[in-house]
């Protein structure tokens, strides 16, 4: 008996994807629960498991686009895996000698056409590699272009002294890790500072919807994460109600799911604001692009010791640039600057995050 393997539904708005990898090849035995193939869509990557044991017969090639509910393979429960045949030496087929053609019957080979300037580099040029964009990469490209075309994006900058946060982390790290089982990172401070600033400037926690503005009253913060497949933005839910430890645990969980390629569609939806930490890659300053339909995104950067003026003296401090990109259709410059100054104050005086000051 053969069982049909169909492409499962992985989200309401997803109608197709790319069958990127067969983890089991045609003719191989599979066991129930084993991963058969990976389906990549414009949002997530999903591993599809075998429902039963048997011998696999694949019906589509790797890299093909497949529709939801399309049959891509069969599993024969009654068949055994075919044994490899011993190699046998076959006698070469005897060839009938071709009769020599008369000299006059031979036609000259056509000359190779000279390449025009626009076709100097051909698709099979050994100096280049042509790769089809993955669904996720296409979605990222589309989202970024949409953001640029539909929003009036403006970026404002500030900088903050990270001395207090760094000293706090250093003094509390061992105790925090022992109690909660996770390290105290910078991102929980960033997220908590953003929540505080969103409460102070609620217009940034909103989005355009036609000719109306929808203001959000919850604090689900997206965290931009670079993966091998591209940029994804998993969302940490209800950050206003969570402790630093809760946020760090959520981030660790998302990091593990990203490594395993198991980030789900629900993990990426309905964020109200995004934090992007390019500092982990060494970025000193950047202008982040909005994650539609959100109205704001905060870029954090490399912490670098720099000379700064303090009480009339030049001192060296671990400084970090902050960059807030926002939709100027919704947010005015005054509100954007107020938001960024609030984030700066929270990071330079993290006690206010604990005391709610």
C-alpha angles and dihedrals in degrees: 000000000000124000120207117230110212132187105258126223109262101177142355096255097040115098102162145008145176121273092221104174138016105211088188120043131223111285096017125127115249132194125219109270096023117130110259104179145342119244116203119198132175089270112027145009115234131190114218118210131209112260093204141012123260142087119320124231112187119209101186134043128243112272095030122132111242133190127233109270092017116142107241101166147001131224116211106209094189099047125091122219109274114251118236111255117236112253111257126196110239123200112244113252114256113249123216108232110247117239113248112253122232114261092240092055094059112100121209117250113255114254117255110258115246111249115248117229091256091056101043091112108053124196090253095049105138090222093064137052123210116205129177114237114251117239089252093051090048090050092049091050092048093048093050093049091046091052092052093047101043106036132060095232119197128169128211125189141209137156134227138202108241095192097107095046092047093049091047092051092048094050096043102035099095095044093043093049093047092051101041105025093234134083122254103245134184095252095071088056090049093049094046090049090051092051090051091049093047089055089051092047106029094172089074088058090068142083140211118255110180107297093342135078119225114206117205122219097194132072112227103157123199119217116204111229126185115221135173089262095049141272119333130177113211114190126233106212128224095358091173090064098043130088124232088259093052091052093047090051091051090050092049090050092051091047090054093047090049092053090051093045091240102123105136131214091251089057091062104043137096101013114160099201136009134223118201119190107198089163091086087067094045099261111159097187137356144158107238120212121234121260101226132266089019119098099215145035127183120214117205120194147193116309105233132174110245136165112257135174114253123174091338095312134099111241134169116244136171099253131186129193118229122205124191117191113191143172105258090200088071105021126054123214093251092056092046092052091046090052093050094047088051091053089049092051092049093051094046092045105030091169088079088064090057096041098038091233 
